[in-house]
Amino acid sequence: MATYVALLRGINVSGHHLIKMEALRASFADLGFSNIQTYIQSGNVVFATAPAAPAGLAGKIEGKILCDFGFSIPVFLATAEKMAETIRRNPFLKSPAVDHARLHVTFLSQAPPATALEQLQPLAAPSEQFHVIGREIYLYCPAGYGNTKLSNTAIEKKLSVGATTRNWKTVNTLFAMMQ
């Protein structure tokens, strides 16, 4: 069995695409997954299943959510190894001046274009910093993520890839749940 985390984009946000976590866990169980755990109400599901291609699993989950709840949402999957790599590669962890409560990771559906840094730079406030590494964007938003223009929607428009963001505490908690 392999352990995955599913990051669902845009559920239970501002009263849209509401899914109770109990119902979401039941949908994952219907797909034959085991050891299903949810974390907070914003679409984070840790589960185990036979090793499979993440894109195929994401498609199954997206289809099940559409069938069970009546709306389509993007699903981003990561293995425990991928989450460990995401944590290890965070360039902001080396700076003692960075408040970890203001760190975020945006997970991308595919590799961004080589010009991603240049395309996103105009969106960043002077106090904000970000790094594009692989299929993740590491964000430091001292004024809070709610105040940045580097939102999922803006990133998707600029880079033509899907995006979902989690704060640093959530990334670490999900990885711990996968152990």
C-alpha positions as CSV (number, residue, x, y, z in Angstrom):
1,M,0.0,0.0,0.0
2,A,1.1,3.6,-0.7
3,T,0.1,6.7,1.2
4,Y,-1.1,9.8,-0.6
5,V,-2.5,13.2,0.2
6,A,-5.3,14.6,-1.9
7,L,-5.4,18.4,-1.9
8,L,-8.8,19.5,-3.1
9,R,-9.0,23.0,-4.6
10,G,-11.8,25.2,-3.6
11,I,-14.1,23.3,-1.3
12,N,-15.7,24.8,1.7
13,V,-14.4,28.3,0.8
14,S,-16.8,31.3,1.3
15,G,-19.8,29.0,1.4
16,H,-19.1,27.4,-2.0
17,H,-18.7,23.7,-2.9
18,L,-19.6,22.6,0.6
19,I,-18.7,19.0,1.6
20,K,-18.8,17.6,5.1
21,M,-15.6,15.7,5.9
22,E,-17.6,12.6,7.0
23,A,-19.2,12.5,3.5
24,L,-15.8,13.1,1.8
25,R,-14.3,10.2,3.8
26,A,-17.2,8.0,2.7
27,S,-16.6,8.9,-0.9
28,F,-12.9,7.9,-0.6
29,A,-13.9,4.7,1.1
30,D,-16.3,3.9,-1.8
31,L,-13.3,4.2,-4.1
32,G,-11.6,1.4,-2.1
33,F,-9.1,3.6,-0.3
34,S,-8.2,2.8,3.3
35,N,-6.7,4.6,6.4
36,I,-8.7,7.7,5.3
37,Q,-8.1,10.9,7.4
38,T,-9.2,14.4,6.7
39,Y,-7.5,17.5,8.1
40,I,-9.5,20.7,8.7
41,Q,-12.4,21.5,6.5
42,S,-10.6,22.7,3.4
43,G,-10.1,19.5,1.4
44,N,-7.1,17.7,2.7
45,V,-7.4,13.9,2.7
46,V,-4.7,11.4,3.6
47,F,-5.4,7.9,2.4
48,A,-3.8,4.6,1.4
49,T,-4.2,2.5,-1.7
50,A,-2.3,0.3,-4.0
51,P,0.5,2.2,-5.7
52,A,-0.8,4.0,-8.8
53,A,-0.1,6.9,-11.1
54,P,-1.2,10.1,-9.2
55,A,-2.9,11.5,-12.4
56,G,-5.1,8.4,-12.6
57,L,-6.0,8.5,-8.9
58,A,-6.7,12.2,-9.1
59,G,-9.1,11.6,-12.0
60,K,-10.9,8.9,-10.1
61,I,-11.3,11.2,-7.1
62,E,-12.5,14.1,-9.3
63,G,-15.1,11.9,-10.9
64,K,-16.3,10.6,-7.6
65,I,-16.7,14.1,-6.2
66,L,-18.6,15.1,-9.3
67,C,-20.9,12.1,-8.9
68,D,-21.4,12.3,-5.2
69,F,-21.6,16.1,-4.7
70,G,-22.5,17.5,-8.1
71,F,-19.6,19.8,-8.8
72,S,-16.2,19.5,-10.4
73,I,-13.0,20.5,-8.5
74,P,-9.3,19.9,-9.2
75,V,-7.5,17.4,-7.1
76,F,-3.8,17.5,-6.5
77,L,-2.1,14.3,-5.3
78,A,1.2,13.8,-3.5
79,T,3.0,10.8,-2.1
80,A,4.7,10.9,1.3
81,E,8.1,11.0,-0.6
82,K,6.9,14.1,-2.6
83,M,5.7,15.8,0.6
84,A,9.0,15.2,2.3
85,E,10.8,16.6,-0.8
86,T,8.5,19.7,-0.7
87,I,9.3,20.3,2.9
88,R,13.0,19.7,2.4
89,R,13.3,22.1,-0.5
90,N,11.7,25.1,1.1
91,P,14.3,27.9,0.7
92,F,12.8,30.1,3.4
93,L,13.6,27.7,6.2
94,K,17.3,28.8,6.1
95,S,16.4,32.4,7.1
96,P,15.8,33.0,10.9
97,A,14.0,36.3,9.9
98,V,11.1,34.4,8.2
99,D,8.0,33.9,10.3
100,H,6.9,30.3,9.5
101,A,3.3,31.3,10.2
102,R,3.5,33.4,7.0
103,L,4.9,30.7,4.8
104,H,2.8,28.9,2.1
105,V,3.3,26.4,-0.6
106,T,1.3,26.5,-3.9
107,F,1.1,23.1,-5.5
108,L,0.9,23.2,-9.3
109,S,-0.8,20.7,-11.6
110,Q,2.2,20.5,-13.9
111,A,5.6,22.1,-14.3
112,P,5.4,25.8,-14.8
113,P,6.9,27.6,-17.8
114,A,10.6,28.6,-17.5
115,T,9.5,32.2,-17.3
116,A,7.2,31.7,-14.2
117,L,9.3,33.8,-11.9
118,E,9.2,36.8,-14.3
119,Q,5.5,36.3,-15.0
120,L,4.6,36.3,-11.3
121,Q,6.9,39.0,-10.0
122,P,4.6,41.9,-10.9
123,L,2.0,40.4,-8.6
124,A,4.2,40.3,-5.5
125,A,4.0,43.1,-3.0
126,P,7.4,44.7,-2.1
127,S,7.5,42.8,1.2
128,E,6.6,39.4,-0.4
129,Q,9.1,36.8,-1.6
130,F,8.6,33.7,-3.6
131,H,10.5,30.9,-5.2
132,V,9.4,28.6,-8.0
133,I,11.0,25.1,-7.5
134,G,9.8,22.2,-9.5
135,R,6.0,22.1,-9.3
136,E,5.8,24.2,-6.2
137,I,5.8,27.9,-5.5
138,Y,7.1,28.7,-2.0
139,L,5.5,32.0,-0.8
140,Y,6.4,34.3,2.1
141,C,3.6,36.7,2.7
142,P,4.4,38.9,5.8
143,A,1.1,40.7,5.5
144,G,-0.8,37.4,5.3
145,Y,-1.9,35.2,2.4
146,G,-5.3,36.8,2.4
147,N,-3.7,40.1,1.3
148,T,-1.4,38.8,-1.5
149,K,-2.1,39.1,-5.2
150,L,-0.3,35.7,-5.6
151,S,-3.6,33.9,-5.2
152,N,-4.4,30.5,-6.8
153,T,-6.5,32.2,-9.5
154,A,-3.9,34.8,-10.4
155,I,-1.2,32.1,-10.6
156,E,-3.4,29.9,-12.8
157,K,-4.1,32.8,-15.1
158,K,-0.5,33.9,-15.4
159,L,1.1,30.4,-15.8
160,S,-1.8,28.4,-17.4
161,V,-1.5,25.6,-14.8
162,G,-3.8,24.5,-12.0
163,A,-2.8,25.7,-8.5
164,T,-3.8,25.1,-4.8
165,T,-2.1,26.6,-1.8
166,R,-1.6,25.4,1.7
167,N,0.0,27.1,4.7
168,W,3.2,25.8,6.1
169,K,1.6,24.3,9.2
170,T,-0.9,22.3,7.1
171,V,1.9,21.0,4.8
172,N,3.8,19.7,7.8
173,T,0.7,18.3,9.5
174,L,-0.3,16.4,6.4
175,F,3.2,15.0,6.1
176,A,3.1,13.9,9.7
177,M,-0.3,12.2,9.1
178,M,1.2,10.3,6.2
179,Q,3.8,8.7,8.5
